Structure formats: structure tokens, C-alpha cells
Amino acid sequence: MRISLLPDRGELIRYERDNVADARCSRYSIARTADPQILLDILTQTVGITGTVKKRRTLYLAGQTRIHIDQVEGLGDFLELEVALGPGQTTAQDENEGKRIAAELLLEFGIGPEELIAEACIDLR
């Protein structure tokens, strides 16, 4: 689960994905709020805080791919590719197409399979 706090809004994002160092399908749900501090307070009082990751993200769009460049405090720089499948793209063939798009971009960036990581930033600390 991730909470994104921005000055004027916040998001609570729940992810479902395997921790494997490979392209993988990720399903998620987003709850948006205009009062992120209250959301954070309620969640902290209810389930506590496991950890905090501070990062600066730059986002680029290439077709249906979101390219995230993250500067993570204490960990370094990371690149994440998120190929967003559309509402009608629900089959295994569509997922394979998304993986193919990601593989082509990794190749263009010169990133090999040995450089992929499985864990989320919170787990790398």
C-alpha cells in the first residue's frame, strides 16, 4: 500500500503484484482525497506506519507507457516502466504485448535483466 501526499491532495494506492525481477502485471486501486493529512492520521492510528520512502519523481509518457524516473532518498535513482493496458486489454495476449513493449524500452535504455529488481523501495532499506 502506498500513500502519496501532495500539497493539495493525496492518494491511497493498493497494489497487487508479484515480487519478481521481471516485467509483471500489476493491479491496483486508488482512493483520492482532498484532505491527505486526515487520511494519513486515520491510517496511522488504525494500522501504524511500516516505513517512509521519500522520493522525487519525474514522469514521461511514451505511447501507453509511463516512464518514471525516481530519486529516492537514501537509495539512489530508479527507472520504472509502467505499460498501462486499456479497459479492453484484459487477455493474457494483451499482458504479453505490454511485456513486449517494456522489453523494447529496456533494450533502448540499455538496461539488462540483471539490473531489474523485484522489491519495492520500502523493502530495499
Number of C-alpha atoms within 10 A of each C-alpha: 10 13 18 13 16 12 9 9 13 20 20 19 14 13 13 11 10 13 11 11 13 15 20 17 16 12 9 10 12 13 10 15 15 13 15 20 15 12 17 19 11 12 14 12 9 9 8 11 10 7 8 11 14 14 16 12 15 11 11 12 12 10 9 13 18 15 19 17 17 17 16 15 11 10 14 9 13 13 16 15 19 20 23 15 15 9 6 7 13 10 9 9 10 14 18 14 15 21 18 14 17 20 18 11 16 17 11 9 10 8 13 10 12 8 8 15 14 14 12 10 15 13 9 9 10
